[in-house]
Amino acid sequence: MSLDRSILRIALPAIVSNITTPVLGLVDVAIVGHFGSATFIGAIAIGGTMFNMLYWLFGFLRMGTAGLTAQSFGARDAVSQSATLRRSLAIALTLGVVLIALSPWLSPVILRFVDCEASSAHLAQRYFGICILGAPAVLGMYALTGWWLGMQDTRTPMCVAIGIDTANILVSLILVYGLHLRIEGVATGTVAAQWLGFLAGVTFIALRYRPQRVALRRLLDRQALRRLFTVNTDIFLRTLCLVAVTVWFTRAGSEQGADILAANAVLMQLFMLFSYFSDGFAFAGEALAGKATGAGDSASLRAVVRRVLVWGWRIATVFTVMYFVGGEAVLRMLTDDEAVRRSALEYLSWAAAIPLAGIPAFIYDGVFIGTTRTRAMLTAMAIAATTYFAAYFALRTLLGNHGLWCAFIIYLAVRSLCMHLLYTGKSK
């Protein structure tokens, strides 16, 4: 199989899975949108934001598992593959139970941070109180998805993701319109879909891959646990930097008024749309770079990095041209508010520059995860985040919201450059 075909075999199902990611939230919003009150929609939106903030921090469960598994796959070490799966699942399920136990304290803290109306906050808290019961399943799916990716399989998680969306729709509709449970029915439908998806995933792995039994002594191996801890800690700290940049971007926009905040939020949807595609090729980089690293094949690793970057540049160019040429039409699809649309058009060029400025960083993220060079990835992110805040404070008075967007593009470009230099420097 050619390298390009291998890349597409992994990237395309991953892209489909990424596109289905927002469907769970959209389904919930669509159902409560017929309850006759905007308060319910606000509650679901707030609840979704609460979980996005919470679960985003645990992305290391997927990324760390993917890199370690891919290397075991390349080394053809079936025992190590099984051990990584079991360790990651144990950590994920434990963290999920901890989140449930802490939920009475987490919910008020996150709600205070989100800052919303009292009526929506009360409903959001009820939604959160039910949906948090799905935390072990959600985090468990992170571990399973990472393991599948490491095993060069993105079709199975794609099928599971589609199954979760379908189950969510069916169960939610039955509970809401059949049993009249309203927001509790929506939340219960989401939790049921999450657990069904996780249990289906575990079943698929047991039947298809038949993971080997691993002795407790092997699971508790100090060196393996230390490596897992180091990789996950680096990714967790890198995610904190990423969250800091994202949250500050939103906060800085809100300080400039409702129209600017809304315009920035709409333009960020262009970034999110692009990320669904770029992440697919980053995932291919994770899987194939990890496989080559595990096999000790440096020539294959270099070839993988070159070809994945080529695909990344192609995708970035397509989206940049599309946004420059058809950006206004896309904005019309995203919002009917004329004031917000006019404001967004003023900053559209910055959003259109995101793909080209950021694509090396996104692709190298996958490569660094696959090769478990997570400390280098953290270093690049820390430098880029520091540059972002320095650029923002230097430009905000002079350029206003243009300064905020300029700082964001600088952040992406610096992150891309740092990761390129760290990769090429290590490869020499």
N, C-alpha and C positions, 0 to 999 in steps of 0.2 A: 504494500500500500504506500502511495506517495505521501510525502510529508504534508503537502497541502490538503490531501484528502483526510489525513489523520487529524489535522487541525479543525477542518470543517465538521468532521464526524463528532468531535467533542463540542465545538463552539455552537453549532446550530441548535441542538436540543437544549443547550444551556441558555441560549437567547430566548427560546420559547418559554422555558421555565421562568426566566427573569420577567418576561412580559406578563405571565400569569400572577406574579407576586402581588401587584396592587389589586387583583381581582377580589380577594377576600374583603378588603376594605370597601371597594366599590359596591359589592353585593349588599353589605350591611347598610351602606348609605342609601342605596336604591330602595331597600325594604322600608327603612324608617322614614324615607322621604314621602311615604303615603300615609303616615300616621296623622297628618293634619297639623303639625306644629314644627316650626324650624328648630325648636329647642332640642328635639330628638336628633336631628341632623347634626347640630352643634355638639351634642353629647358623644355621638359616634366619632365625629372628627377629632374631638379632644381625646377620647379613649384610644383612637388609633395613634395619635401623636404620643400619648403616654407609653404605649407599647413599643412604638418605633424607637423612642429614646432609650427605653429599658433594654430591649433585645439587641439593639445596635452594638452595645458594649460587649456582647457575648459572641460577636462574629468570629473571635479567635477559635471557637469550637469547630467551625467549618474549615477555616483556613489552616490552622495547625494540623488538623486531622488529614487534610488533603495532601499537604507537603510530605508528612511522615509516611502516609500510606503509599503515595506515588513512588517514593524512594524504595520502600519495601517491595513494591510491584516490580520496579526495575531490577532489583536484586533477586527477584523470584524467591522471596523469603515469605512463605505462606504463614508461618507461625508469627512472624513480626506483624504481618497484615492483620491477623486475627487479634493479636495483643493490642495493637493500636485502636482497633474498633472497640474492644471491650473497655479499655481505659477511657477512651473519649466518651463512650456512652455512660460509664459510671460517673464521670465528672459532670456531664450534661444533666443527668437525672438528679444528681445530688444538688446541683445549683438550682434546678427547677423547683425542687422541694423547699430549698432555702428561700427562694423568691415567694413561694406561697406563704411560708411562715412569716416572712417580713412584710407581706402585702398590707396589713392594717397600718403600718407605719410608712410604707413606700407611697401608697396612694395619695395621702394628704400632701406629702412633700412634692411629688411630681405635679399634682394639681396646682399647688401654690406657684410652682415654677412656670407652668403653662399660663396661669392667670386668666380665668374665664368667668363668665357670669354665674351667679349662684345657682340658678335653675338648671343650667347645662352641667355645672359641676356636680350637682347631686345625682343626676342621671349617669354622668360619666363615671362617677364613683361606683354606682351599682353595676355598670357595664364592666368596669375594671375588676370588681370583686368576683365576678363570674369568670371572665376571660383569663384571669391569672391562674386559674386551675389548669389551663392548658400549657403552662410554662414548661413542665418537664417534657411534654410532647414536642413543643417548639424547639427547645434546646436539643432534645434528642434528635430531631430532624436535621439540625445543624450538623451534628456529628455524623449522621448517616449520609447526608449530602456530601460532606467532605470526604468520607470514606469512598463513596461511589466515584467521586471525581478522581481520587487517587488511584482507583482501579480502572481508570480510563472509561468510565461509564457515566454518560450524562443522559442517556435515554430513560433509564429507570427513574431517576428523580424527576424528569419531565413528566412521565406518566403518573407518578405519585402526586405531583403538584396539580395536575389537571384533575385527578381524582379527589383531592382535598377541596378544590374549588367547587366541583360538582356536588360533593357531599354537603358542603356548606350551604349551597343554594337550596338543595332539597330539604335538609333538616330545618333550616331557618324558616322556609316557607310553611312547612308543616306546623312548626311550633308557634309561629306568629299568626298565620291565618287559620290554622286548624284548631289550635288550643288557645289562641288569643293571649299569648304571653308578652307581646310587645317587645320592649328593649331586652327583657330577660330572655325571651325566645331567640332574639338575634345573637346575644352573647353565648347562649347555650349551643346554638347551631354552630358558631365558630369554634367553640371548645370541642364539640363532638367531632367536627371535621378534622381538627388538629390531631386528636387522639386516634381517629380512624386512619389518618395518613401515616402517623408514626407506627402504629401496629402493622399496617400493610407493608411499610418499609422494612421493618424487622422480619416480617414473614418472607418477603422477597429475598432478602439476604440469606436467610436460613435455607430456603429452598434452592436458590440458584448458586450461591457461593459456598454454602456449607462450611462456615468458618471452623477452623480447627479448635479443639479444646486447648486451653492454655493453662498451665499450672499456675497456681497463685504466686508461687515464688518468681515466676517469669513476669507476671503482671506487676509485681511490686519491685521489680529490678530497679535499683537506685539510679543507675546510669540512664535507663530509659525514662524514668520518671523525671529526672533532672532535666533531660533534654526536652521533654514534653512541657515541663513547667517554664523553661527558659523561652521556648518558642511562643507559647501562649501568652506569657507576660509581655514579651516584646510586642506582639500583635495587639494586646489589650492597651498598652501605653500608646501605641501608634493610633489606635482607634480613638483614644481620649483626645489626642491632638486634632484628629479629623473632626470630632464632635465640637471641639472648642472653636475651630474655624467656622464650621457651619452655623453654630448657635450665634456666634458673634456677627456673622453676616446678616442673619435675620434680625438680631437686636439693633445693629447699626442702621438697617433699613427702616425699622419701626420708629426710630428716633427722628426720621425725616418726614413722617406723616403716613397716613393710611394709604394714599395713592402710590407712594414709593414702595411701601411694604408690599402692597398687592402686586405691583409691577415686577418687583424682584422675585416674588413667589411664582408668578406666571413664567418668567424667563427661566427660573430654575427648573421648571418642568421640561424645558428643552434639554437641559443638562441631564435630567433623569432619563428622558427618552433615549438619548445617546448612550447613557451608561448601560442600559439594558443590552445594547449590542456590543459595546466595547468590553463589558465584563465577560461576555461569551468567549472572546478571544483571549482575555486574561486567564479565564479558566482553562482554556486549551494550553496556555503557557504553563500554568500550575501543573497540570497532569503530565505533559510531555517533558517539561524540564525536570520534574521530579523523577520521572521514569529514567531519563538519561543519566541523572545524577546517581540514582541507585545502581544503575548498571555500570557506572564508572566510565561512561562513554562521553568524553569531553567534546569530541567532534560533533556528535549528534546534538549535544546541548547547544553548541554554537549555532548549528543549523536551525534548531527549533527557535532560538531567540531571534535570528534574522528573519525567518519566515513569519513568525507571529507579529513581529514589528511591522513587516510589510503589510499584512492584513489589517493591522491596527491603523496604519497611515491611510490605507484605502477607505476604511470605514469613516475615519475622521474627516477626510477630504469630502466624501459624499455628504456628510451631515453639515459641514461648514458651508458648502455650496448651497445645499438645500435651505439652510437657515438664512443665508444672505439673499437668496433669490426669492424664496417663498415664506420668509419669516412672518410677514404681515398676515398672510393667509392662515398660518398656523396659530398666530395670536388671536385671530377672529374665532377660531374653533375653541380656544381655551377660555375666552371671556367675552361677554356681551357689554361690559362696562366701557364706554367710550373713553372716559378719563384714564382709566387704568391702561387701556390699549395704547392711547397716545403716549403715556408715560413709558410704557414698555418699549415702544418703538424707538424712543430716544436712546435706550441702552441696548438695543438689539444686537448691535455690532459686537459688543463685549461678550454677550452670550454665544454668538456665532463663532467667536474665537476660542471658546472653551475646548472643543474637540482637538484642534491642532496643538494647543498649548499643553493639554493634559494627557494625550494618548500615550506618549512614552512612559509616563508615570504609571498609568493604569496597566499597561502591558508588563512593565517591569515589576509591578506589584505581584502579578501572577508568577513571573519567573523567580522572584526572590522567595515567594512562599513555597514554590515547588522545590527549590534548592535549600530551603530552610535558612536562608540568609536574612532572618528576621531582624537582627540587630542593625544591619545596614539599612533595611527598610525603615526602621524606627528613626535612625539617624537622619535619613533624608527627609522624613516627615517633620521631625523636630526643627531642622534648619528651615524648611519651607514655611512652617507655621510661624516661626519667629520672624521671618522675612515678611510674611503677610501682615502681621500686626504692626511691624515697623513701617511698612509702606502705607498702611491705612492711616495711621496717626500722622504721617508726614503729608498725606494727600487730602485728607477729609476736609480741611478748612478751605483749601484752594479749589478743589474739584467737586466736593459734595458727593453725590451718589456715583458719579463717574470715578471718583477716587476710590470708592469701595470696590467697584467692579475692576478697576485697574489693579488694585491690591490683590484681588482674587486671581486674576490672570497671571500676575507676577508669581503668586504662590504656586500655581500649577506649573508654570514654566521652570521655576527654581526646583521644585520637586522632581520634574522630569529630568532636568540637567544633573541634579545630584545623583539620582538613581543610575543614569547613564554612566556618569564618571565612576561611581562605586562599582558598577558591573564591569566596565571595561578595565578599570584598574586592577580588579581581582582576577580578571581573565587573562591578563598578560603573563 
